[in-house]
Amino acid sequence: MFGLTPLETLPGWPEAANPSALESLALFLGVPAAIFAVLVVLIMAPSWFGNARDAATPDNPDSTDASNA
């Protein structure tokens, strides 16, 4: 597979810099962690910011709805 990838810079293009270990870690660990954090916020936001109607269920003993009394 690596034989198919050209390993030299094309003529007329600037030489590509080798990334440092910190840049590689940021790319391979930081980007997936950021995507995961965005997905967690998008999935959990409705339960974090739900209105009082969602919390007032018959099986919730802390319900403030007077009709459940």
Residue pairs with C-beta under 8 A, 6 or more apart in sequence:
9 15
9 16
19 27
52 64
55 62
55 63
56 63
56 64
56 65
56 68
57 63
58 68
